[in-house]
Amino acid sequence: MFRVKICGVMTAADARMVAESGADAIGLNFVTGSPRFLDTASARIVAAGVPEGVLRVGVFAGATALEILQIAEEVGLDAIQLHGHIAASPADQTILYDPPELCIELAGLPVIRAVRLESDGLTAARLWLVAAAAAGRAPVMALVDASVSRGTVLSQLGGTGARVDWEALASAGTLSVPMALAGGLTPDNVAEAMRRTGLLAVDTASGVESAVGCKDPHKVRAFVAAAASSR
């Protein structure tokens, strides 16, 4: 699906810079409450700055298929990333849960599923993928991000700099779909992370910023170069 994705891009200028630096995917954040949240009008402007050949990925958590499809059409998204919790909580209906059935409801748009490395490895991720396939459509990729608690607020679901345990991930085994690594990746550690986990696709947001939502051209170029050097 992608090799290097820079997420949380908030301006058309940053979108062009990220693409020119060699990334092949850009993430636009539609999670309300996130510090990198974009409304539809702003997202259209950013998406317009993305050159052909670079994926425009919309990041959602807890949204309905109708909401996602409407934004995807208005903005011109190429793929959807589901970043909500992977398991529902009957006791707390406020938890942003993305059910497996969303994949089939989003038919026509490739789905990337963010999953978490938990104390029992990738068990929950595997169960979700099996359920999605049974419902009629599995995602095209799983993005492994740092673990969060059930009560994590919207602004902390991703892009926080929290790192995945690379050794534990390597020991957890593979999933039924291609995998990418996120969580605390920077130009200084991405090559090592890829070597230790064996994963060839990576995603970062805060790791290439000078301030929240402001991508640093030097960091972006260094990140892309470091990721390419480890393949």
Helices and strands as residue ranges (DSSP letters): E 4-6, H 12-20, E 25-29, H 40-48, E 55-60, H 65-75, E 79-82, H 102-105, E 111-116, H 123-135, E 141-145, G 154-156, H 166-172, E 179-181, H 190-197, E 202-204, G 206-208, E 209-211, E 214-215, H 217-229
